Amino acid sequence: TMAEKPKKLAVIGAGPAGLAFATTAASRGHQVTLFDAAEQIGGQFNIAKQIPGKEEFHETLRYFRRQLALREVTVRLGVK
């Protein structure tokens, strides 16, 4: 459902929850900026993807990178 009154939203943290919220909010018409202190998106997924047998986290992060771009989410990495 599209928002009746789109808002400018700041999402702090580009881990799994922040990524999911940012892409969902943007898909509903909000203008979203996603911030993270790390230099890459993913949070704990970046650790999990290193575990043998958990390589699917690479694909999950690829999916979110694509969704952020498609939904025109502004991403600011390396900021505190």
N, CA, C and O atoms as CSV, one atom per row, in Angstrom:
chain,resi,resn,atom,element,x,y,z
A,1,THR,N,N,0.845,-1.176,0.000
A,1,THR,CA,C,0.000,0.000,0.000
A,1,THR,C,C,0.888,1.236,0.000
A,1,THR,O,O,1.829,1.336,0.788
A,2,MET,N,N,0.586,2.169,-0.881
A,2,MET,CA,C,1.359,3.404,-0.954
A,2,MET,C,C,0.944,4.348,0.175
A,2,MET,O,O,-0.224,4.403,0.562
A,3,ALA,N,N,1.912,5.079,0.686
A,3,ALA,CA,C,1.654,6.046,1.755
A,3,ALA,C,C,0.845,7.218,1.216
A,3,ALA,O,O,1.116,7.711,0.121
A,4,GLU,N,N,-0.144,7.663,1.977
A,4,GLU,CA,C,-0.924,8.832,1.580
A,4,GLU,C,C,-0.068,10.086,1.613
A,4,GLU,O,O,-0.172,10.946,0.738
A,5,LYS,N,N,0.782,10.182,2.632
A,5,LYS,CA,C,1.686,11.321,2.781
A,5,LYS,C,C,3.111,10.787,2.910
A,5,LYS,O,O,3.554,10.482,4.017
A,6,PRO,N,N,3.833,10.669,1.801
A,6,PRO,CA,C,5.211,10.171,1.877
A,6,PRO,C,C,6.062,11.030,2.806
A,6,PRO,O,O,5.916,12.251,2.861
A,7,LYS,N,N,6.948,10.364,3.531
A,7,LYS,CA,C,7.816,11.040,4.495
A,7,LYS,C,C,9.275,10.821,4.125
A,7,LYS,O,O,9.613,9.897,3.385
A,8,LYS,N,N,10.131,11.682,4.653
A,8,LYS,CA,C,11.569,11.480,4.561
A,8,LYS,C,C,11.966,10.685,5.793
A,8,LYS,O,O,11.747,11.132,6.919
A,9,LEU,N,N,12.549,9.511,5.589
A,9,LEU,CA,C,12.897,8.630,6.699
A,9,LEU,C,C,14.398,8.374,6.740
A,9,LEU,O,O,15.031,8.189,5.701
A,10,ALA,N,N,14.960,8.364,7.934
A,10,ALA,CA,C,16.346,7.966,8.157
A,10,ALA,C,C,16.322,6.614,8.855
A,10,ALA,O,O,15.664,6.449,9.882
A,11,VAL,N,N,17.036,5.660,8.299
A,11,VAL,CA,C,17.146,4.332,8.899
A,11,VAL,C,C,18.587,4.184,9.374
A,11,VAL,O,O,19.525,4.335,8.591
A,12,ILE,N,N,18.754,3.891,10.644
A,12,ILE,CA,C,20.086,3.747,11.231
A,12,ILE,C,C,20.400,2.267,11.359
A,12,ILE,O,O,19.747,1.544,12.112
A,13,GLY,N,N,21.400,1.828,10.619
A,13,GLY,CA,C,21.821,0.434,10.647
A,13,GLY,C,C,21.430,-0.292,9.376
A,13,GLY,O,O,20.249,-0.392,9.043
A,14,ALA,N,N,22.434,-0.801,8.663
A,14,ALA,CA,C,22.200,-1.506,7.402
A,14,ALA,C,C,22.347,-3.010,7.577
A,14,ALA,O,O,22.814,-3.712,6.680
A,15,GLY,N,N,21.937,-3.496,8.756
A,15,GLY,CA,C,21.874,-4.933,8.982
A,15,GLY,C,C,20.575,-5.468,8.392
A,15,GLY,O,O,19.853,-4.729,7.723
A,16,PRO,N,N,20.269,-6.731,8.628
A,16,PRO,CA,C,19.074,-7.337,8.034
A,16,PRO,C,C,17.782,-6.570,8.304
A,16,PRO,O,O,16.985,-6.372,7.387
A,17,ALA,N,N,17.560,-6.139,9.534
A,17,ALA,CA,C,16.314,-5.426,9.856
A,17,ALA,C,C,16.270,-4.058,9.183
A,17,ALA,O,O,15.238,-3.668,8.636
A,18,GLY,N,N,17.381,-3.331,9.219
A,18,GLY,CA,C,17.429,-2.022,8.579
A,18,GLY,C,C,17.225,-2.113,7.082
A,18,GLY,O,O,16.531,-1.282,6.497
A,19,LEU,N,N,17.824,-3.117,6.454
A,19,LEU,CA,C,17.659,-3.314,5.014
A,19,LEU,C,C,16.209,-3.626,4.669
A,19,LEU,O,O,15.655,-3.075,3.718
A,20,ALA,N,N,15.598,-4.512,5.448
A,20,ALA,CA,C,14.202,-4.879,5.191
A,20,ALA,C,C,13.284,-3.672,5.368
A,20,ALA,O,O,12.398,-3.438,4.547
A,21,PHE,N,N,13.493,-2.911,6.434
A,21,PHE,CA,C,12.646,-1.743,6.662
A,21,PHE,C,C,12.840,-0.705,5.567
A,21,PHE,O,O,11.864,-0.168,5.043
A,22,ALA,N,N,14.089,-0.417,5.219
A,22,ALA,CA,C,14.372,0.612,4.213
A,22,ALA,C,C,13.733,0.275,2.872
A,22,ALA,O,O,13.133,1.143,2.238
A,23,THR,N,N,13.854,-0.969,2.434
A,23,THR,CA,C,13.286,-1.334,1.135
A,23,THR,C,C,11.760,-1.347,1.183
A,23,THR,O,O,11.111,-0.952,0.214
A,24,THR,N,N,11.185,-1.790,2.284
A,24,THR,CA,C,9.724,-1.788,2.411
A,24,THR,C,C,9.180,-0.367,2.438
A,24,THR,O,O,8.211,-0.060,1.743
A,25,ALA,N,N,9.793,0.498,3.229
A,25,ALA,CA,C,9.335,1.890,3.317
A,25,ALA,C,C,9.451,2.583,1.961
A,25,ALA,O,O,8.545,3.312,1.556
A,26,ALA,N,N,10.554,2.359,1.264
A,26,ALA,CA,C,10.736,2.976,-0.052
A,26,ALA,C,C,9.705,2.455,-1.051
A,26,ALA,O,O,9.222,3.209,-1.896
A,27,SER,N,N,9.370,1.179,-0.957
A,27,SER,CA,C,8.376,0.618,-1.876
A,27,SER,C,C,6.987,1.196,-1.630
A,27,SER,O,O,6.111,1.114,-2.492
A,28,ARG,N,N,6.792,1.777,-0.457
A,28,ARG,CA,C,5.508,2.403,-0.124
A,28,ARG,C,C,5.509,3.900,-0.399
A,28,ARG,O,O,4.564,4.607,-0.049
A,29,GLY,N,N,6.577,4.376,-1.029
A,29,GLY,CA,C,6.604,5.759,-1.473
A,29,GLY,C,C,7.386,6.728,-0.615
A,29,GLY,O,O,7.460,7.914,-0.936
A,30,HIS,N,N,7.969,6.251,0.470
A,30,HIS,CA,C,8.741,7.138,1.338
A,30,HIS,C,C,10.131,7.376,0.745
A,30,HIS,O,O,10.661,6.532,0.023
A,31,GLN,N,N,10.708,8.525,1.058
A,31,GLN,CA,C,12.076,8.853,0.664
A,31,GLN,C,C,12.980,8.397,1.803
A,31,GLN,O,O,12.917,8.942,2.905
A,32,VAL,N,N,13.820,7.400,1.540
A,32,VAL,CA,C,14.583,6.747,2.606
A,32,VAL,C,C,16.086,6.975,2.431
A,32,VAL,O,O,16.628,6.846,1.334
A,33,THR,N,N,16.740,7.316,3.539
A,33,THR,CA,C,18.199,7.355,3.599
A,33,THR,C,C,18.628,6.344,4.650
A,33,THR,O,O,18.156,6.373,5.787
A,34,LEU,N,N,19.523,5.455,4.259
A,34,LEU,CA,C,20.009,4.370,5.116
A,34,LEU,C,C,21.442,4.683,5.546
A,34,LEU,O,O,22.312,4.902,4.703
A,35,PHE,N,N,21.685,4.703,6.853
A,35,PHE,CA,C,22.999,5.024,7.405
A,35,PHE,C,C,23.590,3.813,8.120
A,35,PHE,O,O,22.872,3.045,8.761
A,36,ASP,N,N,24.918,3.653,8.002
A,36,ASP,CA,C,25.603,2.624,8.779
A,36,ASP,C,C,27.047,3.052,9.000
A,36,ASP,O,O,27.657,3.676,8.132
A,37,ALA,N,N,27.585,2.717,10.158
A,37,ALA,CA,C,28.974,3.044,10.477
A,37,ALA,C,C,29.949,2.171,9.689
A,37,ALA,O,O,31.085,2.575,9.445
A,38,ALA,N,N,29.514,0.986,9.295
A,38,ALA,CA,C,30.375,0.079,8.536
A,38,ALA,C,C,30.526,0.572,7.097
A,38,ALA,O,O,29.785,1.441,6.638
A,39,GLU,N,N,31.493,0.001,6.409
A,39,GLU,CA,C,31.749,0.378,5.017
A,39,GLU,C,C,30.948,-0.456,4.022
A,39,GLU,O,O,31.056,-0.252,2.813
A,40,GLN,N,N,30.150,-1.387,4.521
A,40,GLN,CA,C,29.327,-2.213,3.636
A,40,GLN,C,C,28.015,-2.550,4.331
A,40,GLN,O,O,27.928,-2.557,5.559
A,41,ILE,N,N,26.996,-2.828,3.522
A,41,ILE,CA,C,25.710,-3.214,4.091
A,41,ILE,C,C,25.786,-4.654,4.586
A,41,ILE,O,O,26.678,-5.403,4.189
A,42,GLY,N,N,24.860,-5.035,5.444
A,42,GLY,CA,C,24.738,-6.434,5.826
A,42,GLY,C,C,24.857,-6.741,7.303
A,42,GLY,O,O,24.323,-7.751,7.763
A,43,GLY,N,N,25.540,-5.899,8.058
A,43,GLY,CA,C,25.680,-6.177,9.487
A,43,GLY,C,C,26.237,-7.567,9.743
A,43,GLY,O,O,27.264,-7.945,9.179
A,44,GLN,N,N,25.563,-8.323,10.591
A,44,GLN,CA,C,26.019,-9.661,10.979
A,44,GLN,C,C,25.999,-10.663,9.826
A,44,GLN,O,O,26.639,-11.711,9.909
A,45,PHE,N,N,25.265,-10.349,8.742
A,45,PHE,CA,C,25.280,-11.237,7.572
A,45,PHE,C,C,26.697,-11.361,7.014
A,45,PHE,O,O,27.055,-12.397,6.455
A,46,ASN,N,N,27.501,-10.315,7.163
A,46,ASN,CA,C,28.863,-10.359,6.636
A,46,ASN,C,C,29.737,-11.346,7.395
A,46,ASN,O,O,30.705,-11.868,6.842
A,47,ILE,N,N,29.410,-11.603,8.635
A,47,ILE,CA,C,30.112,-12.634,9.401
A,47,ILE,C,C,29.525,-13.999,9.062
A,47,ILE,O,O,30.261,-14.960,8.839
A,48,ALA,N,N,28.209,-14.078,9.026
A,48,ALA,CA,C,27.530,-15.353,8.772
A,48,ALA,C,C,27.897,-15.942,7.415
A,48,ALA,O,O,28.003,-17.161,7.286
A,49,LYS,N,N,28.091,-15.104,6.404
A,49,LYS,CA,C,28.378,-15.622,5.060
A,49,LYS,C,C,29.743,-16.301,4.975
A,49,LYS,O,O,30.025,-16.995,3.998
A,50,GLN,N,N,30.580,-16.112,5.973
A,50,GLN,CA,C,31.899,-16.744,5.990
A,50,GLN,C,C,31.861,-18.169,6.533
A,50,GLN,O,O,32.838,-18.905,6.394
A,51,ILE,N,N,30.763,-18.564,7.143
A,51,ILE,CA,C,30.628,-19.900,7.714
A,51,ILE,C,C,30.388,-20.897,6.584
A,51,ILE,O,O,29.504,-20.687,5.754
A,52,PRO,N,N,31.165,-21.978,6.543
A,52,PRO,CA,C,30.930,-22.985,5.509
A,52,PRO,C,C,29.478,-23.478,5.536
A,52,PRO,O,O,28.942,-23.808,6.594
A,53,GLY,N,N,28.869,-23.519,4.381
A,53,GLY,CA,C,27.479,-23.944,4.269
A,53,GLY,C,C,26.484,-22.803,4.365
A,53,GLY,O,O,25.286,-23.015,4.180
A,54,LYS,N,N,26.953,-21.604,4.648
A,54,LYS,CA,C,26.056,-20.445,4.782
A,54,LYS,C,C,26.294,-19.418,3.673
A,54,LYS,O,O,26.063,-18.224,3.863
A,55,GLU,N,N,26.751,-19.885,2.531
A,55,GLU,CA,C,27.062,-18.989,1.424
A,55,GLU,C,C,25.835,-18.279,0.867
A,55,GLU,O,O,25.968,-17.308,0.123
A,56,GLU,N,N,24.633,-18.757,1.221
A,56,GLU,CA,C,23.410,-18.111,0.722
A,56,GLU,C,C,23.291,-16.664,1.202
A,56,GLU,O,O,22.540,-15.882,0.621
A,57,PHE,N,N,24.015,-16.308,2.242
A,57,PHE,CA,C,23.976,-14.916,2.702
A,57,PHE,C,C,24.565,-13.966,1.665
A,57,PHE,O,O,24.190,-12.795,1.618
A,58,HIS,N,N,25.489,-14.462,0.828
A,58,HIS,CA,C,25.999,-13.647,-0.281
A,58,HIS,C,C,24.838,-13.242,-1.182
A,58,HIS,O,O,24.724,-12.081,-1.574
A,59,GLU,N,N,23.985,-14.198,-1.506
A,59,GLU,CA,C,22.839,-13.923,-2.384
A,59,GLU,C,C,21.846,-12.979,-1.717
A,59,GLU,O,O,21.283,-12.106,-2.377
A,60,THR,N,N,21.630,-13.144,-0.430
A,60,THR,CA,C,20.714,-12.249,0.289
A,60,THR,C,C,21.215,-10.811,0.221
A,60,THR,O,O,20.431,-9.889,-0.006
A,61,LEU,N,N,22.505,-10.619,0.415
A,61,LEU,CA,C,23.067,-9.267,0.337
A,61,LEU,C,C,23.006,-8.717,-1.082
A,61,LEU,O,O,22.762,-7.525,-1.269
A,62,ARG,N,N,23.224,-9.562,-2.080
A,62,ARG,CA,C,23.095,-9.128,-3.474
A,62,ARG,C,C,21.664,-8.675,-3.741
A,62,ARG,O,O,21.443,-7.650,-4.387
A,63,TYR,N,N,20.701,-9.435,-3.247
A,63,TYR,CA,C,19.290,-9.085,-3.397
A,63,TYR,C,C,19.007,-7.707,-2.786
A,63,TYR,O,O,18.377,-6.863,-3.423
A,64,PHE,N,N,19.467,-7.483,-1.564
A,64,PHE,CA,C,19.207,-6.196,-0.915
A,64,PHE,C,C,19.908,-5.047,-1.637
A,64,PHE,O,O,19.341,-3.960,-1.748
A,65,ARG,N,N,21.139,-5.266,-2.136
A,65,ARG,CA,C,21.811,-4.205,-2.899
A,65,ARG,C,C,20.965,-3.803,-4.099
A,65,ARG,O,O,20.812,-2.618,-4.393
A,66,ARG,N,N,20.424,-4.788,-4.780
A,66,ARG,CA,C,19.587,-4.532,-5.961
A,66,ARG,C,C,18.298,-3.812,-5.562
A,66,ARG,O,O,17.886,-2.869,-6.237
A,67,GLN,N,N,17.667,-4.240,-4.490
A,67,GLN,CA,C,16.425,-3.602,-4.043
A,67,GLN,C,C,16.658,-2.153,-3.620
A,67,GLN,O,O,15.830,-1.289,-3.908
A,68,LEU,N,N,17.763,-1.878,-2.947
A,68,LEU,CA,C,18.084,-0.506,-2.560
A,68,LEU,C,C,18.217,0.375,-3.798
A,68,LEU,O,O,17.731,1.505,-3.819
A,69,ALA,N,N,18.877,-0.148,-4.823
A,69,ALA,CA,C,19.051,0.618,-6.060
A,69,ALA,C,C,17.718,0.818,-6.778
A,69,ALA,O,O,17.397,1.928,-7.201
A,70,LEU,N,N,16.951,-0.248,-6.912
A,70,LEU,CA,C,15.659,-0.160,-7.611
A,70,LEU,C,C,14.705,0.810,-6.928
A,70,LEU,O,O,13.937,1.504,-7.594
A,71,ARG,N,N,14.753,0.857,-5.626
A,71,ARG,CA,C,13.819,1.690,-4.861
A,71,ARG,C,C,14.406,3.063,-4.525
A,71,ARG,O,O,13.812,3.850,-3.788
A,72,GLU,N,N,15.589,3.326,-5.088
A,72,GLU,CA,C,16.247,4.631,-4.946
A,72,GLU,C,C,16.457,5.045,-3.489
A,72,GLU,O,O,16.248,6.198,-3.113
A,73,VAL,N,N,16.874,4.074,-2.688
A,73,VAL,CA,C,17.230,4.362,-1.298
A,73,VAL,C,C,18.633,4.974,-1.299
A,73,VAL,O,O,19.553,4.421,-1.901
A,74,THR,N,N,18.790,6.096,-0.634
A,74,THR,CA,C,20.108,6.714,-0.490
A,74,THR,C,C,20.855,5.969,0.608
A,74,THR,O,O,20.342,5.802,1.714
A,75,VAL,N,N,22.066,5.523,0.298
A,75,VAL,CA,C,22.852,4.745,1.261
A,75,VAL,C,C,24.094,5.546,1.642
A,75,VAL,O,O,24.855,5.985,0.780
A,76,ARG,N,N,24.283,5.726,2.933
A,76,ARG,CA,C,25.440,6.443,3.478
A,76,ARG,C,C,26.193,5.486,4.401
A,76,ARG,O,O,25.754,5.203,5.516
A,77,LEU,N,N,27.327,4.998,3.919
A,77,LEU,CA,C,28.129,4.050,4.695
A,77,LEU,C,C,29.359,4.747,5.272
A,77,LEU,O,O,29.815,5.764,4.749
A,78,GLY,N,N,29.882,4.188,6.349
A,78,GLY,CA,C,31.069,4.740,6.980
A,78,GLY,C,C,30.812,6.035,7.732
A,78,GLY,O,O,31.711,6.862,7.879
A,79,VAL,N,N,29.581,6.211,8.211
A,79,VAL,CA,C,29.243,7.424,8.967
A,79,VAL,C,C,28.850,7.051,10.397
A,79,VAL,O,O,28.226,6.018,10.639
A,80,LYS,N,N,29.227,7.910,11.324
A,80,LYS,CA,C,28.900,7.660,12.734
A,80,LYS,C,C,28.122,8.821,13.284
A,80,LYS,O,O,27.747,8.813,14.457
